[in-house]
Amino acid sequence: MEAAVKRYKIKHPVMMDNDYAYWNALDNSYWPAFYLVDKQGNIVRRINGEMHAGTGRADAVDELIQQLLDRS
């Protein structure tokens, strides 16, 4: 995995969950799944399914993220 991160110059965090511990802890049933977390560590929104930049769905998530950031 580390070689791929370097090769593709991935800058965002990457996590492996080979034993499904994280998957199960979040009671996940979908892939992909996105979790918006507030500054207190609470999951405030869970979004299931693919997300494509420039779509209404992605724009709505961007707006939710901005709202969370504005709460600082």
ABEGO torsion letter per residue (X at the ends): XAAAAAAAGBABBBBBBAAGAAAAAAGBABOBBBBBBBAAGBBABBBBEBBBBGBAAAAAAAAAAAAAAAAX
